[in-house]
């Protein structure tokens, strides 16, 4: 079974891409297909952030700076995507845009810091 794990992980990643692309491209129709009512979006966002935090904490415990760097870069990408989506929905209201821009920039800075730590400490 172990030798199939990388292939299974690629399949899982492809499935996540399918779900994410469906949600971005088809909006409410995708939510209906996935079984998320509009009223559950706040909980879905909250769950996404809690899972992201758990991943960061796990990599901090393992002191895997490269993995933390990748997760933070993903967080920066999520912040940029949220900035674009929220901006389009709100007419680029300054406060909404600023919140997402600061989050994206902070995650990017932490990503670069994690990669620097990896080089400085010689750790994973």
Secondary structure, DSSP 8 states (H G I E B T S, - for coil): -GGGHHHHHHHHHHHHHHHHHHHHHHTHHHHHHHT--GGGHHHHHHHHHHHHHHHHHHHHHHT-HHHHHHHHHHHHHHHHHHHHHHHHHHTS-HHHHHHHHHHHHHHHHHHHHHHHHHHHH---
